[in-house]
Amino acid sequence: MHRVGQFVAHVRARVEPEEAALVHRILPPRAVALFDAMPVADRRHGLDVAEKLMGGGHDDPDLLAAALLHDAAKGHRMRLWHRVGGVLLDALVPAVLRRLASDDPRSWRHGFHLYLHHEALSADLAVEAGCSPRAGGFIRGTVSDVDDSLLRALRQADDAS
């Protein structure tokens, strides 16, 4: 049921103009442009994750930047059917998903590659756009022991959104 809710939220996603102020407070200017270039469903999801973190008392700027940009690499090349297929294949036959994935951006199978590797790709994009390496580490899932509890909070907020 959670995945059905995610699907409905994806299709109905909207980002309100007043939410842009939050994005501008958290992200450096080039990262705001990266956020703005994301599909609306990914922007909505990033805002939902950041809002869950803030609602839980988290105000670390790198953590919030990671929340907003953790899906930046999915972009417009990862279609909805890649997302649905990726979730199903990953749960049922992950080896097939890995065989289908292609790192060739011209291939119809590239969306599956993005599904599998979006964390590292998103982290690289965020750092290139001016976010800190620490924010990139949150996106990648590679943080110091000191930040481990924050990474767990990010993953929980992501899973809940």
FIPAMAR-617595 format. One record per atom (N, C-alpha, C): y negated, x negated, z negated; residue in one letter; atom name. Coordinates in Angstrom, 1 decimal, m for minus. Example, Ala and Ser with C-alpha at 12.3 -4.5 7.8 and 13.67 -1.06 7.14 Angstrom:
<nodes>
NODE|north|east|up|code|site
NODE|5.7|m13.2|m7.8|A|N
NODE|4.5|m12.3|m7.8|A|CA
NODE|3.3|m13.2|m7.8|A|C
NODE|2.2|m12.8|m7.1|S|N
NODE|1.1|m13.7|m7.1|S|CA
NODE|0.0|m12.9|m7.9|S|C
</nodes>
This chain:
<nodes>
NODE|north|east|up|code|site
NODE|1.2|m0.8|0.0|M|N
NODE|0.0|0.0|0.0|M|CA
NODE|m1.3|m0.9|0.0|M|C
NODE|m1.2|m2.0|m0.7|H|N
NODE|m2.4|m2.9|m0.7|H|CA
NODE|m2.7|m3.3|0.7|H|C
NODE|m1.7|m3.7|1.5|R|N
NODE|m2.0|m4.1|2.9|R|CA
NODE|m2.6|m3.0|3.7|R|C
NODE|m2.1|m1.8|3.5|V|N
NODE|m2.7|m0.6|4.2|V|CA
NODE|m4.1|m0.4|3.8|V|C
NODE|m4.4|m0.6|2.5|G|N
NODE|m5.8|m0.5|2.1|G|CA
NODE|m6.7|m1.6|2.8|G|C
NODE|m6.1|m2.8|2.9|Q|N
NODE|m6.8|m3.9|3.5|Q|CA
NODE|m7.1|m3.6|5.0|Q|C
NODE|m6.1|m3.0|5.7|F|N
NODE|m6.3|m2.6|7.1|F|CA
NODE|m7.4|m1.6|7.2|F|C
NODE|m7.4|m0.6|6.4|V|N
NODE|m8.5|0.4|6.5|V|CA
NODE|m9.8|m0.2|6.2|V|C
NODE|m9.9|m1.0|5.2|A|N
NODE|m11.2|m1.7|4.9|A|CA
NODE|m11.6|m2.6|6.0|A|C
NODE|m10.7|m3.2|6.7|H|N
NODE|m11.0|m4.1|7.8|H|CA
NODE|m11.7|m3.3|9.0|H|C
NODE|m11.1|m2.1|9.2|V|N
NODE|m11.6|m1.3|10.3|V|CA
NODE|m12.9|m0.6|10.0|V|C
NODE|m13.1|m0.3|8.7|R|N
NODE|m14.3|0.4|8.3|R|CA
NODE|m15.4|m0.6|7.8|R|C
NODE|m15.2|m1.8|7.9|A|N
NODE|m16.1|m2.8|7.2|A|CA
NODE|m17.6|m2.7|7.7|A|C
NODE|m18.5|m2.8|6.7|R|N
NODE|m19.9|m2.8|6.9|R|CA
NODE|m20.5|m3.8|5.9|R|C
NODE|m21.6|m4.4|6.3|V|N
NODE|m22.4|m5.3|5.4|V|CA
NODE|m23.8|m4.8|5.4|V|C
NODE|m24.3|m4.5|4.2|E|N
NODE|m25.6|m3.9|4.1|E|CA
NODE|m26.7|m5.0|4.1|E|C
NODE|m27.8|m4.7|4.7|P|N
NODE|m28.9|m5.7|4.8|P|CA
NODE|m29.3|m6.3|3.5|P|C
NODE|m29.3|m5.5|2.4|E|N
NODE|m29.6|m6.1|1.1|E|CA
NODE|m28.6|m7.2|0.6|E|C
NODE|m27.4|m7.1|1.1|E|N
NODE|m26.4|m8.1|0.7|E|CA
NODE|m26.8|m9.5|1.3|E|C
NODE|m27.6|m9.5|2.4|A|N
NODE|m28.0|m10.8|3.0|A|CA
NODE|m28.7|m11.7|2.0|A|C
NODE|m29.4|m11.1|1.1|A|N
NODE|m30.2|m11.8|0.1|A|CA
NODE|m29.2|m12.7|m0.8|A|C
NODE|m28.1|m12.1|m1.2|L|N
NODE|m27.1|m12.9|m1.9|L|CA
NODE|m26.6|m14.0|m1.1|L|C
NODE|m26.3|m13.8|0.1|V|N
NODE|m25.8|m14.9|1.0|V|CA
NODE|m26.8|m16.0|1.1|V|C
NODE|m28.1|m15.6|1.3|H|N
NODE|m29.1|m16.6|1.4|H|CA
NODE|m29.4|m17.4|0.1|H|C
NODE|m29.1|m16.8|m1.1|R|N
NODE|m29.2|m17.5|m2.3|R|CA
NODE|m28.1|m18.5|m2.6|R|C
NODE|m26.9|m18.2|m2.0|I|N
NODE|m25.7|m19.0|m2.3|I|CA
NODE|m25.6|m20.1|m1.3|I|C
NODE|m25.8|m19.8|0.0|L|N
NODE|m25.4|m20.8|1.1|L|CA
NODE|m26.6|m21.5|1.6|L|C
NODE|m26.4|m22.8|2.0|P|N
NODE|m27.5|m23.5|2.7|P|CA
NODE|m27.7|m22.9|4.1|P|C
NODE|m28.9|m23.1|4.7|P|N
NODE|m29.2|m22.4|5.9|P|CA
NODE|m28.2|m22.4|7.1|P|C
NODE|m27.6|m23.6|7.3|R|N
NODE|m26.6|m23.7|8.4|R|CA
NODE|m25.4|m22.9|8.0|R|C
NODE|m25.0|m22.8|6.8|A|N
NODE|m23.9|m22.1|6.3|A|CA
NODE|m24.1|m20.6|6.4|A|C
NODE|m25.4|m20.2|6.2|V|N
NODE|m25.8|m18.8|6.4|V|CA
NODE|m25.5|m18.4|7.9|V|C
NODE|m25.9|m19.3|8.8|A|N
NODE|m25.6|m19.0|10.2|A|CA
NODE|m24.1|m18.9|10.5|A|C
NODE|m23.3|m19.8|9.8|L|N
NODE|m21.8|m19.7|10.0|L|CA
NODE|m21.3|m18.3|9.5|L|C
NODE|m21.8|m17.9|8.3|F|N
NODE|m21.5|m16.6|7.7|F|CA
NODE|m21.8|m15.5|8.7|F|C
NODE|m23.1|m15.5|9.2|D|N
NODE|m23.5|m14.5|10.1|D|CA
NODE|m22.7|m14.4|11.4|D|C
NODE|m22.1|m15.5|11.8|A|N
NODE|m21.3|m15.5|13.0|A|CA
NODE|m19.9|m15.0|12.8|A|C
NODE|m19.5|m14.8|11.6|M|N
NODE|m18.2|m14.3|11.3|M|CA
NODE|m18.1|m12.8|11.7|M|C
NODE|m16.9|m12.3|12.1|P|N
NODE|m16.8|m10.9|12.3|P|CA
NODE|m17.2|m10.1|11.0|P|C
NODE|m17.6|m8.9|11.2|V|N
NODE|m18.1|m8.1|10.1|V|CA
NODE|m17.1|m7.9|9.0|V|C
NODE|m15.8|m7.7|9.4|A|N
NODE|m14.8|m7.5|8.4|A|CA
NODE|m14.6|m8.7|7.5|A|C
NODE|m14.7|m9.9|8.1|D|N
NODE|m14.6|m11.2|7.4|D|CA
NODE|m15.8|m11.4|6.5|D|C
NODE|m17.0|m11.0|6.9|R|N
NODE|m18.2|m11.1|6.1|R|CA
NODE|m18.0|m10.1|4.9|R|C
NODE|m17.6|m8.9|5.2|R|N
NODE|m17.4|m7.9|4.1|R|CA
NODE|m16.4|m8.5|3.1|R|C
NODE|m15.3|m9.0|3.6|H|N
NODE|m14.3|m9.5|2.7|H|CA
NODE|m14.8|m10.7|1.8|H|C
NODE|m15.6|m11.6|2.4|G|N
NODE|m16.2|m12.7|1.7|G|CA
NODE|m17.1|m12.2|0.6|G|C
NODE|m17.9|m11.2|1.0|L|N
NODE|m18.8|m10.6|0.0|L|CA
NODE|m18.1|m10.0|m1.2|L|C
NODE|m17.0|m9.3|m0.8|D|N
NODE|m16.2|m8.6|m1.9|D|CA
NODE|m15.6|m9.6|m2.8|D|C
NODE|m15.1|m10.8|m2.3|V|N
NODE|m14.5|m11.8|m3.1|V|CA
NODE|m15.6|m12.4|m4.0|V|C
NODE|m16.8|m12.7|m3.4|A|N
NODE|m17.9|m13.3|m4.2|A|CA
NODE|m18.3|m12.3|m5.3|A|C
NODE|m18.4|m11.0|m5.0|E|N
NODE|m18.8|m10.0|m6.0|E|CA
NODE|m17.8|m9.9|m7.1|E|C
NODE|m16.5|m10.0|m6.8|K|N
NODE|m15.5|m9.9|m7.8|K|CA
NODE|m15.6|m11.1|m8.8|K|C
NODE|m15.8|m12.3|m8.2|L|N
NODE|m16.0|m13.5|m9.0|L|CA
NODE|m17.2|m13.3|m9.9|L|C
NODE|m18.4|m12.9|m9.4|M|N
NODE|m19.6|m12.7|m10.2|M|CA
NODE|m19.4|m11.6|m11.2|M|C
NODE|m18.6|m10.6|m10.9|G|N
NODE|m18.3|m9.6|m11.9|G|CA
NODE|m17.5|m10.1|m13.0|G|C
NODE|m16.7|m11.1|m12.7|G|N
NODE|m15.9|m11.7|m13.7|G|CA
NODE|m16.6|m12.8|m14.5|G|C
NODE|m17.9|m13.0|m14.3|G|N
NODE|m18.7|m14.0|m15.0|G|CA
NODE|m18.8|m15.3|m14.3|G|C
NODE|m18.3|m15.5|m13.1|H|N
NODE|m18.4|m16.8|m12.4|H|CA
NODE|m19.7|m16.9|m11.7|H|C
NODE|m20.4|m18.0|m11.8|D|N
NODE|m21.6|m18.2|m11.1|D|CA
NODE|m21.7|m19.6|m10.5|D|C
NODE|m20.6|m20.3|m10.4|D|N
NODE|m20.6|m21.7|m9.8|D|CA
NODE|m20.9|m21.5|m8.4|D|C
NODE|m22.0|m22.2|m7.9|P|N
NODE|m22.4|m22.1|m6.5|P|CA
NODE|m21.4|m22.5|m5.5|P|C
NODE|m20.6|m23.6|m5.8|D|N
NODE|m19.6|m24.0|m4.8|D|CA
NODE|m18.5|m23.0|m4.7|D|C
NODE|m18.1|m22.4|m5.9|L|N
NODE|m17.1|m21.4|m5.9|L|CA
NODE|m17.5|m20.2|m5.1|L|C
NODE|m18.7|m19.8|m5.2|L|N
NODE|m19.3|m18.6|m4.5|L|CA
NODE|m19.4|m18.9|m3.0|L|C
NODE|m19.8|m20.1|m2.7|A|N
NODE|m19.9|m20.5|m1.3|A|CA
NODE|m18.5|m20.4|m0.6|A|C
NODE|m17.5|m20.9|m1.4|A|N
NODE|m16.1|m20.8|m0.9|A|CA
NODE|m15.7|m19.4|m0.7|A|C
NODE|m16.0|m18.5|m1.6|A|N
NODE|m15.7|m17.1|m1.5|A|CA
NODE|m16.2|m16.5|m0.2|A|C
NODE|m17.5|m16.9|0.1|L|N
NODE|m18.1|m16.3|1.3|L|CA
NODE|m17.5|m16.8|2.6|L|C
NODE|m17.1|m18.1|2.6|L|N
NODE|m16.7|m18.7|3.8|L|CA
NODE|m15.2|m19.1|4.0|L|C
NODE|m14.4|m18.6|3.0|H|N
NODE|m13.0|m19.0|3.1|H|CA
NODE|m12.2|m18.5|4.3|H|C
NODE|m12.7|m17.6|5.0|D|N
NODE|m12.1|m17.1|6.3|D|CA
NODE|m12.9|m17.4|7.5|D|C
NODE|m13.9|m18.3|7.4|A|N
NODE|m14.8|m18.6|8.5|A|CA
NODE|m14.1|m19.0|9.8|A|C
NODE|m13.0|m19.7|9.7|A|N
NODE|m12.3|m20.1|11.0|A|CA
NODE|m11.5|m19.0|11.7|A|C
NODE|m11.3|m17.9|11.0|K|N
NODE|m10.6|m16.9|11.7|K|CA
NODE|m11.4|m16.4|12.9|K|C
NODE|m12.6|m16.2|12.7|G|N
NODE|m13.5|m15.9|13.8|G|CA
NODE|m13.1|m14.8|14.7|G|C
NODE|m13.7|m14.8|15.9|H|N
NODE|m13.4|m13.7|16.9|H|CA
NODE|m12.2|m13.9|17.7|H|C
NODE|m11.6|m15.1|17.6|R|N
NODE|m10.3|m15.4|18.3|R|CA
NODE|m9.1|m14.8|17.6|R|C
NODE|m9.2|m14.5|16.3|M|N
NODE|m8.1|m14.0|15.6|M|CA
NODE|m8.3|m12.4|15.6|M|C
NODE|m7.5|m11.8|16.5|R|N
NODE|m7.6|m10.3|16.7|R|CA
NODE|m6.9|m9.6|15.5|R|C
NODE|m7.2|m8.3|15.4|L|N
NODE|m6.6|m7.5|14.4|L|CA
NODE|m5.0|m7.6|14.5|L|C
NODE|m4.5|m7.5|15.7|W|N
NODE|m3.1|m7.6|15.9|W|CA
NODE|m2.5|m8.9|15.5|W|C
NODE|m3.3|m10.0|15.6|H|N
NODE|m2.8|m11.3|15.1|H|CA
NODE|m2.7|m11.2|13.5|H|C
NODE|m3.7|m10.6|12.9|R|N
NODE|m3.7|m10.5|11.5|R|CA
NODE|m2.5|m9.6|11.0|R|C
NODE|m2.3|m8.5|11.6|V|N
NODE|m1.2|m7.6|11.2|V|CA
NODE|0.1|m8.3|11.5|V|C
NODE|0.3|m8.8|12.7|G|N
NODE|1.5|m9.6|13.1|G|CA
NODE|1.8|m10.8|12.2|G|C
NODE|0.7|m11.5|11.8|G|N
NODE|0.8|m12.7|11.0|G|CA
NODE|1.3|m12.3|9.6|G|C
NODE|0.8|m11.2|9.0|V|N
NODE|1.2|m10.8|7.7|V|CA
NODE|2.7|m10.4|7.7|V|C
NODE|3.1|m9.6|8.8|L|N
NODE|4.5|m9.1|8.9|L|CA
NODE|5.4|m10.2|9.1|L|C
NODE|5.1|m11.1|10.1|L|N
NODE|6.0|m12.2|10.4|L|CA
NODE|6.1|m13.2|9.3|L|C
NODE|5.0|m13.4|8.6|D|N
NODE|5.0|m14.3|7.5|D|CA
NODE|5.9|m13.8|6.3|D|C
NODE|5.9|m12.5|6.2|A|N
NODE|6.7|m11.9|5.1|A|CA
NODE|8.2|m11.8|5.5|A|C
NODE|8.5|m11.5|6.8|L|N
NODE|9.8|m11.3|7.2|L|CA
NODE|10.5|m12.4|7.9|L|C
NODE|9.9|m13.1|8.8|V|N
NODE|10.5|m14.2|9.5|V|CA
NODE|9.4|m15.3|9.8|V|C
NODE|9.1|m16.1|8.7|P|N
NODE|8.0|m17.1|8.8|P|CA
NODE|8.3|m18.1|9.9|P|C
NODE|9.5|m18.4|10.1|A|N
NODE|9.8|m19.5|11.2|A|CA
NODE|9.4|m19.0|12.5|A|C
NODE|9.5|m17.7|12.8|V|N
NODE|9.1|m17.1|14.1|V|CA
NODE|7.6|m17.3|14.2|V|C
NODE|6.9|m17.0|13.1|L|N
NODE|5.4|m17.1|13.1|L|CA
NODE|5.0|m18.5|13.4|L|C
NODE|5.6|m19.5|12.8|R|N
NODE|5.3|m20.9|13.1|R|CA
NODE|5.6|m21.3|14.5|R|C
NODE|6.7|m20.8|15.1|R|N
NODE|7.0|m21.1|16.5|R|CA
NODE|6.0|m20.4|17.5|R|C
NODE|5.5|m19.2|17.1|L|N
NODE|4.6|m18.5|17.9|L|CA
NODE|3.2|m19.2|18.0|L|C
NODE|2.8|m19.8|16.8|A|N
NODE|1.5|m20.3|16.7|A|CA
NODE|1.2|m21.5|17.7|A|C
NODE|0.1|m21.4|18.3|S|N
NODE|m0.3|m22.5|19.3|S|CA
NODE|m1.7|m22.9|18.9|S|C
NODE|m1.9|m24.3|18.9|D|N
NODE|m3.3|m24.8|18.6|D|CA
NODE|m4.1|m24.8|19.9|D|C
NODE|m3.6|m24.3|21.0|D|N
NODE|m4.4|m24.3|22.2|D|CA
NODE|m5.3|m23.0|22.2|D|C
NODE|m6.6|m23.2|22.1|P|N
NODE|m7.5|m22.1|22.0|P|CA
NODE|m7.5|m21.1|23.2|P|C
NODE|m6.9|m21.6|24.3|R|N
NODE|m6.8|m20.7|25.5|R|CA
NODE|m5.6|m19.8|25.4|R|C
NODE|m4.7|m20.0|24.5|S|N
NODE|m3.5|m19.3|24.4|S|CA
NODE|m3.7|m18.0|23.6|S|C
NODE|m2.9|m16.9|24.0|W|N
NODE|m2.9|m15.7|23.3|W|CA
NODE|m2.3|m15.9|21.9|W|C
NODE|m1.6|m17.0|21.7|R|N
NODE|m0.9|m17.3|20.5|R|CA
NODE|m1.8|m18.1|19.5|R|C
NODE|m3.0|m18.4|19.9|H|N
NODE|m3.9|m19.2|19.1|H|CA
NODE|m4.3|m18.5|17.8|H|C
NODE|m4.4|m17.2|17.8|G|N
NODE|m4.7|m16.4|16.6|G|CA
NODE|m3.6|m16.6|15.5|G|C
NODE|m2.4|m16.8|15.9|F|N
NODE|m1.4|m17.1|14.9|F|CA
NODE|m1.6|m18.5|14.3|F|C
NODE|m2.0|m19.4|15.1|H|N
NODE|m2.4|m20.8|14.5|H|CA
NODE|m3.5|m20.6|13.5|H|C
NODE|m4.5|m19.8|13.9|L|N
NODE|m5.6|m19.6|13.0|L|CA
NODE|m5.1|m19.0|11.7|L|C
NODE|m4.2|m18.0|11.8|Y|N
NODE|m3.7|m17.3|10.6|Y|CA
NODE|m3.0|m18.4|9.7|Y|C
NODE|m2.3|m19.3|10.2|L|N
NODE|m1.6|m20.2|9.4|L|CA
NODE|m2.4|m21.4|8.9|L|C
NODE|m3.5|m21.7|9.6|H|N
NODE|m4.3|m22.9|9.2|H|CA
NODE|m5.8|m22.6|8.9|H|C
NODE|m6.1|m21.4|8.7|H|N
NODE|m7.5|m21.1|8.6|H|CA
NODE|m8.2|m21.7|7.3|H|C
NODE|m7.4|m22.0|6.3|E|N
NODE|m8.0|m22.5|5.1|E|CA
NODE|m8.6|m23.9|5.4|E|C
NODE|m7.8|m24.8|5.9|A|N
NODE|m8.3|m26.1|6.2|A|CA
NODE|m9.4|m26.1|7.3|A|C
NODE|m9.3|m25.3|8.3|L|N
NODE|m10.3|m25.2|9.3|L|CA
NODE|m11.6|m24.6|8.8|L|C
NODE|m11.5|m23.6|7.9|S|N
NODE|m12.6|m23.0|7.3|S|CA
NODE|m13.4|m23.9|6.4|S|C
NODE|m12.6|m24.7|5.7|A|N
NODE|m13.2|m25.7|4.8|A|CA
NODE|m14.0|m26.7|5.6|A|C
NODE|m13.4|m27.2|6.7|D|N
NODE|m14.1|m28.1|7.6|D|CA
NODE|m15.4|m27.5|8.1|D|C
NODE|m15.4|m26.3|8.6|L|N
NODE|m16.6|m25.6|9.1|L|CA
NODE|m17.6|m25.5|8.0|L|C
NODE|m17.2|m25.1|6.8|A|N
NODE|m18.2|m24.9|5.7|A|CA
NODE|m18.8|m26.3|5.3|A|C
NODE|m18.1|m27.3|5.3|V|N
NODE|m18.7|m28.7|4.9|V|CA
NODE|m19.6|m29.1|6.1|V|C
NODE|m19.2|m28.9|7.3|E|N
NODE|m20.0|m29.3|8.5|E|CA
NODE|m21.3|m28.4|8.5|E|C
NODE|m21.3|m27.2|7.9|A|N
NODE|m22.5|m26.4|7.8|A|CA
NODE|m23.3|m26.6|6.6|A|C
NODE|m23.0|m27.7|5.8|G|N
NODE|m23.9|m28.1|4.7|G|CA
NODE|m23.4|m27.7|3.3|G|C
NODE|m22.2|m27.1|3.2|C|N
NODE|m21.6|m26.8|1.9|C|CA
NODE|m21.1|m28.1|1.3|C|C
NODE|m20.9|m28.2|0.1|S|N
NODE|m20.4|m29.4|m0.6|S|CA
NODE|m19.0|m29.6|m0.3|S|C
NODE|m18.5|m30.9|m0.4|P|N
NODE|m17.1|m31.2|m0.3|P|CA
NODE|m16.3|m30.4|m1.4|P|C
NODE|m16.9|m30.2|m2.5|R|N
NODE|m16.2|m29.4|m3.6|R|CA
NODE|m16.0|m28.0|m3.1|R|C
NODE|m17.0|m27.3|m2.5|A|N
NODE|m16.8|m26.0|m1.9|A|CA
NODE|m15.6|m26.0|m0.9|A|C
NODE|m15.6|m27.1|m0.1|G|N
NODE|m14.5|m27.2|0.9|G|CA
NODE|m13.2|m27.3|0.2|G|C
NODE|m13.1|m28.0|m0.9|G|N
NODE|m11.9|m28.2|m1.7|G|CA
NODE|m11.4|m26.8|m2.2|G|C
NODE|m12.4|m26.0|m2.7|F|N
NODE|m12.0|m24.6|m3.1|F|CA
NODE|m11.3|m23.9|m2.0|F|C
NODE|m11.9|m24.0|m0.8|I|N
NODE|m11.4|m23.2|0.4|I|CA
NODE|m10.0|m23.8|0.7|I|C
NODE|m9.8|m25.1|0.7|R|N
NODE|m8.6|m25.8|1.1|R|CA
NODE|m7.5|m25.5|0.0|R|C
NODE|m8.0|m25.3|m1.2|G|N
NODE|m7.0|m25.2|m2.3|G|CA
NODE|m6.7|m26.5|m2.9|G|C
NODE|m7.5|m27.5|m2.7|T|N
NODE|m7.3|m28.9|m3.2|T|CA
NODE|m8.5|m29.2|m4.1|T|C
NODE|m8.4|m29.0|m5.4|V|N
NODE|m9.4|m29.2|m6.3|V|CA
NODE|m8.9|m30.1|m7.5|V|C
NODE|m9.8|m30.6|m8.2|S|N
NODE|m9.5|m31.4|m9.4|S|CA
NODE|m8.9|m30.5|m10.5|S|C
NODE|m8.2|m31.1|m11.4|D|N
NODE|m7.7|m30.3|m12.6|D|CA
NODE|m8.8|m29.6|m13.3|D|C
NODE|m10.0|m30.1|m13.3|V|N
NODE|m11.1|m29.5|m14.0|V|CA
NODE|m11.4|m28.2|m13.3|V|C
NODE|m11.3|m28.1|m12.0|D|N
NODE|m11.6|m26.9|m11.3|D|CA
NODE|m10.5|m25.9|m11.0|D|C
NODE|m9.3|m26.3|m11.6|D|N
NODE|m8.1|m25.5|m11.3|D|CA
NODE|m8.2|m24.0|m11.7|D|C
NODE|m8.9|m23.7|m12.8|S|N
NODE|m9.0|m22.4|m13.3|S|CA
NODE|m10.0|m21.6|m12.3|S|C
NODE|m11.0|m22.3|m11.8|L|N
NODE|m11.9|m21.6|m10.8|L|CA
NODE|m11.1|m21.3|m9.5|L|C
NODE|m10.3|m22.2|m9.1|L|N
NODE|m9.5|m22.0|m7.9|L|CA
NODE|m8.5|m20.8|m8.1|L|C
NODE|m7.9|m20.7|m9.3|R|N
NODE|m7.1|m19.5|m9.6|R|CA
NODE|m7.9|m18.2|m9.5|R|C
NODE|m9.1|m18.3|m10.1|A|N
NODE|m10.0|m17.1|m10.0|A|CA
NODE|m10.3|m16.7|m8.6|A|C
NODE|m10.6|m17.7|m7.7|L|N
NODE|m10.9|m17.4|m6.3|L|CA
NODE|m9.7|m16.8|m5.6|L|C
NODE|m8.5|m17.3|m5.9|R|N
NODE|m7.3|m16.8|m5.3|R|CA
NODE|m7.0|m15.3|m5.7|R|C
NODE|m7.3|m15.1|m7.0|Q|N
NODE|m7.1|m13.7|m7.5|Q|CA
NODE|m8.1|m12.8|m6.9|Q|C
NODE|m9.3|m13.2|m6.8|A|N
NODE|m10.3|m12.3|m6.2|A|CA
NODE|m10.0|m12.1|m4.7|A|C
NODE|m9.5|m13.1|m4.0|D|N
NODE|m9.2|m13.0|m2.6|D|CA
NODE|m8.0|m12.0|m2.5|D|C
NODE|m7.0|m12.2|m3.3|D|N
NODE|m5.8|m11.3|m3.2|D|CA
NODE|m6.1|m9.8|m3.6|D|C
NODE|m7.1|m9.6|m4.4|A|N
NODE|m7.5|m8.3|m4.8|A|CA
NODE|m8.4|m7.6|m3.8|A|C
NODE|m9.0|m8.4|m2.9|S|N
NODE|m9.9|m7.8|m1.9|S|CA
NODE|m9.3|m7.5|m0.6|S|C
</nodes>
